Amino acid sequence: MQPMIKVENLTKRYAGVTALNGVSFEVQRGEIVGFLGPNGAGKSTTMRILTGFIPASSGRVEVAGLDVFENSLEVRERVGYMPENNPLYVDMRVSEYLKFRSKLKGLPRVERKERIPEVLEMCGLTDVSHRIIGQLSKGYRQRVGLADALLAEPDLLILDEPTIGLDPVQIRQVRQLIKDLGKRHTILLSTHILPEVEMTCNRVIIIHHGRILASDTPDNLMKTLHAGGLIQVEVRGPGSDVQAKLRAVEGVESISAKLIEDGCVRVAVTPKPGDDPREGIYQTVAANGWTLRELTRTRTTLEDIFVQITHEEDEAEEERREQRRSVLR
């Protein structure tokens, strides 16, 4: 099946600054994909190119099989876009604004009459449809932006930081709304809020310094990357012996320990990638007659993965700079 988004070697330069450097990725139909990266990584630039707002310096982008640069109008008809700073006419009522936007999008009158109540219901705006937008909370304004993006029943929804500035309750509401929309639309969700991606998306694309560093499901990234997943062990026994024995357990890469009161030692065990040495740790403690007070493994999070990948890229980038400096000397 043809992907909803296909990006090949996308590059964007601004006055000597390279915002995107040979970016390539695909988004399949029906996916909710998190586009993850720190501020300034190139997320918003990529989304603006995808929606035809700005041109690329080089590369190729297709949406629903259409070239974004050659068929810009046709692509825009298939895309619903909510930018980071959700632009709304705050003096208009919700229903008036959606009617105005539907006219701009070219929806026929009969279709407008059906579609506006549908998106109001879908986004939980029916009860505030006659309220002035400027009087609504930030959460409801985000819902209005989503309703606007949905008016033309787009194949693809592109949402840039949809929960920025919301309180925890509003974030949950918008997050659930995005999950519900994912049943009917392909969604590309840009954010730097890590739990947002972990709780909403079924695949993650990590971008940093204008480069794609990883693209996979969070579960697969956790399996293939050595990120987090420390094992915490607390043992009543001689500190130096405990450390030496645990360090020798198969599957253990390294340990760090500190002595605590009552003759106990607390050890943080870093396992080797793909290994789970907890059974070996238990057997070692039991075989030496020590008392095991705790044996737990911390859950690897998307934050662990993100920190590891971006840290490795920062180190590689610094290495590349040093090599360039040495050539110039």
C-alpha positions in Angstrom: 0.0 0.0 0.0 1.2 3.5 -0.9 2.3 5.4 2.3 0.4 8.5 3.3 3.7 10.5 3.7 6.9 9.8 1.8 9.9 12.1 2.5 13.2 11.5 0.6 16.5 13.5 1.3 14.6 16.6 2.4 16.9 19.6 3.1 16.1 23.1 4.1 18.6 25.9 4.6 18.1 29.4 6.0 20.9 32.0 5.4 23.7 29.6 6.1 21.8 27.5 8.7 20.8 24.0 7.8 17.4 23.3 9.5 16.9 19.9 7.8 19.8 17.8 6.5 18.8 14.9 4.2 15.7 13.8 6.1 13.9 10.7 4.9 10.9 8.8 6.5 7.5 7.3 5.7 4.2 7.4 7.5 1.8 4.6 6.6 -2.0 5.1 6.3 -3.8 4.8 9.6 -0.8 5.4 11.8 -0.5 7.9 14.7 3.2 8.9 14.4 5.0 11.0 17.0 7.5 13.4 15.5 9.8 13.9 18.5 12.7 16.3 19.0 13.9 19.1 21.2 13.1 22.8 20.3 15.0 23.7 17.1 15.4 20.1 15.9 13.5 20.8 12.6 10.0 19.5 13.5 8.0 22.6 12.6 10.1 23.2 9.5 9.3 19.7 8.3 5.6 20.1 8.9 5.5 23.4 7.1 7.1 21.8 4.1 4.7 18.9 4.2 1.7 21.3 4.2 3.1 23.4 1.4 3.6 26.5 3.7 7.3 26.8 2.8 9.4 25.3 0.0 12.3 22.9 0.6 15.9 23.6 -0.6 16.1 20.1 -2.0 14.5 16.6 -1.7 11.2 15.1 -2.5 7.9 14.9 -0.5 4.7 13.1 -1.3 1.4 13.1 0.5 -1.2 10.6 -0.5 0.9 9.9 -3.6 1.0 13.5 -4.7 4.2 15.6 -5.0 3.9 18.5 -2.5 5.9 20.9 -4.7 4.1 20.0 -8.0 0.6 19.5 -6.6 0.4 21.9 -3.7 -3.3 22.7 -3.9 -4.3 19.0 -4.2 -2.1 18.1 -1.2 -3.6 20.9 0.9 -7.1 19.5 0.2 -6.0 16.2 1.8 -4.3 17.7 4.8 -5.7 19.1 8.0 -3.1 21.2 9.8 -3.1 22.7 13.3 0.1 24.8 13.8 1.8 25.3 17.1 0.4 28.8 17.7 -3.2 28.0 16.9 -4.4 31.0 14.9 -8.1 31.8 15.6 -10.4 34.8 15.1 -11.1 35.4 18.8 -14.0 37.8 18.1 -16.0 35.2 16.3 -18.3 32.6 17.7 -17.2 29.0 17.4 -19.9 28.1 14.8 -19.3 31.3 12.9 -15.6 30.6 12.7 -16.1 27.0 11.5 -18.6 28.2 8.9 -16.1 30.8 7.7 -13.3 28.3 7.5 -15.4 25.7 5.7 -16.2 28.3 3.0 -12.5 29.1 2.6 -11.8 25.3 2.2 -14.4 25.2 -0.6 -17.0 23.0 1.1 -20.4 23.2 -0.7 -23.3 24.6 1.3 -25.1 21.3 1.7 -21.9 19.7 2.9 -21.2 22.5 5.3 -24.5 22.1 7.0 -23.7 18.4 7.7 -20.0 18.7 8.5 -20.0 21.6 11.0 -22.3 19.8 13.5 -20.3 16.6 13.0 -16.9 18.2 13.9 -18.5 20.1 16.8 -19.8 16.8 18.2 -16.5 15.1 17.5 -14.4 17.7 19.3 -16.8 18.2 22.2 -17.7 21.7 21.2 -21.5 21.4 20.7 -22.3 23.0 24.1 -20.0 26.0 23.3 -20.8 26.4 19.6 -22.4 29.9 20.2 -19.7 31.1 22.6 -17.2 33.7 21.5 -13.8 32.1 20.9 -11.9 34.7 22.9 -14.0 33.7 26.0 -13.0 30.0 25.8 -10.3 28.3 27.8 -7.0 27.3 26.1 -8.2 23.7 26.0 -11.4 24.6 24.2 -9.5 26.8 21.8 -7.3 23.8 20.9 -10.4 21.9 20.2 -11.6 24.6 17.9 -8.3 24.3 16.0 -8.8 20.6 15.7 -12.3 21.0 14.5 -11.1 23.5 11.8 -8.4 20.9 10.7 -11.1 18.2 10.4 -13.7 20.2 8.4 -12.7 18.9 5.0 -12.4 15.3 6.2 -8.7 15.2 5.4 -6.8 12.0 4.9 -3.9 13.3 7.0 -3.9 15.4 10.2 -0.7 17.2 11.0 -0.7 18.6 14.6 2.2 20.8 15.8 2.4 20.8 19.6 -1.4 20.4 20.1 -1.2 20.3 24.0 1.2 23.2 24.5 0.0 25.5 27.3 -2.7 23.2 28.5 -3.3 22.2 32.1 -3.1 18.4 33.0 -6.9 17.9 32.7 -7.0 19.6 29.3 -4.0 17.6 28.1 -5.8 14.4 28.9 -8.9 15.5 27.1 -7.0 16.5 23.9 -4.9 13.4 24.1 -8.0 11.2 24.1 -9.5 13.2 21.3 -6.3 12.6 19.2 -6.6 8.8 19.9 -10.2 8.8 18.8 -9.3 10.7 15.6 -6.6 8.2 14.9 -9.3 5.6 14.2 -10.3 7.5 11.1 -7.3 9.5 10.1 -3.5 9.2 9.6 -1.9 11.6 12.2 1.5 13.1 12.4 1.9 14.6 15.9 4.9 16.9 16.6 5.9 17.5 20.1 8.9 17.8 22.5 6.7 16.5 25.4 7.9 12.9 25.7 4.9 11.4 27.7 2.6 12.8 25.0 4.1 10.6 22.3 4.4 7.6 24.6 0.7 7.7 25.5 -0.7 8.6 22.1 1.4 7.3 19.3 2.1 3.8 17.9 5.3 4.8 16.2 8.1 7.4 16.9 10.3 9.4 14.6 13.2 11.1 16.5 14.8 14.2 14.9 17.8 16.1 16.2 20.0 18.7 14.5 17.9 18.3 11.4 18.6 14.6 11.1 16.4 11.6 11.6 18.0 9.5 14.4 15.4 6.7 14.9 12.1 5.5 13.5 10.3 2.6 15.2 7.7 1.7 17.7 8.5 2.7 21.3 8.6 -1.0 22.3 11.1 -1.9 19.5 13.3 1.0 20.5 13.3 -0.2 24.1 14.3 -3.7 22.9 17.0 -2.7 20.5 18.5 0.3 22.4 20.4 0.1 25.7 18.4 2.9 27.4 17.5 2.8 31.1 16.1 -0.4 32.5 18.4 -0.3 35.5 18.1 -3.1 38.1 17.9 -2.0 41.7 19.3 -4.6 44.2 19.4 -4.2 48.0 21.3 -6.9 49.9 22.2 -7.5 53.5 25.8 -8.7 53.3 29.4 -7.6 53.1 29.6 -4.7 50.6 32.8 -5.6 48.8 31.8 -9.2 48.3 28.3 -8.3 47.1 29.7 -5.9 44.5 32.3 -8.4 43.3 29.8 -11.3 43.0 27.1 -9.2 41.3 29.6 -7.8 38.9 30.4 -11.3 37.8 26.8 -12.3 37.1 26.2 -13.2 33.4 24.4 -10.4 31.6 25.7 -7.6 33.9 27.5 -4.8 32.1 28.3 -2.6 35.1 27.3 -1.8 38.7 27.4 1.1 41.1 26.8 0.6 44.8 26.5 2.5 48.0 26.5 1.2 51.6 23.4 1.9 53.7 22.6 1.4 57.3 22.1 -2.0 59.0 24.9 -3.7 57.1 23.1 -3.5 53.7 24.4 -2.5 50.3 22.3 -1.0 47.5 23.5 -1.8 44.0 22.3 -0.3 40.7 23.0 -2.9 38.0 23.2 -1.9 34.3 22.4 -5.0 32.2 23.9 -5.7 28.8 21.6 -4.8 25.9 19.0 -7.5 25.5 19.8 -9.3 28.8 17.8 -9.6 32.0 20.2 -10.9 34.7 17.7 -10.8 37.6 17.5 -14.6 38.0 21.3 -14.8 38.1 21.4 -12.0 40.7 18.8 -13.8 42.9 20.7 -17.1 42.6 24.0 -15.4 43.5 22.5 -13.8 46.5 20.9 -17.0 47.7 24.0 -19.1 47.1 26.1 -16.8 49.3 23.5 -16.9 52.1 22.8 -13.1 52.0 19.4 -11.6 52.5 17.8 -10.1 49.4 15.7 -7.0 50.4 14.9 -5.7 46.9 15.2 -6.8 43.3 13.4 -4.5 40.8 13.9 -3.3 37.3 13.0 0.2 36.4 10.8 0.6 33.3 12.6 2.0 30.3 10.7 5.1 29.1 10.7 7.0 25.9 12.6 9.7 27.8 15.4 7.2 28.4 15.5 6.4 24.7 15.4 10.0 23.6 18.2 11.0 26.0 20.4 8.2 24.8 19.9 8.8 21.1 20.3 12.6 21.3 23.3 12.3 23.6 25.0 9.9 21.1 24.2 12.3 18.3 25.6 15.3 20.2 28.8 13.4 20.8 29.0 12.4 17.1 28.4 16.0 16.0 31.1 17.3 18.3 33.5 14.6 16.9 32.6 15.8 13.3 33.3 19.4 14.3 36.6 18.5 15.8 37.6 16.6 12.7 36.7 19.6 10.5 38.7 21.9 12.8 41.8 19.6 12.6 41.6 19.6 8.8 41.6 23.4 8.7 44.6 23.7 11.1 
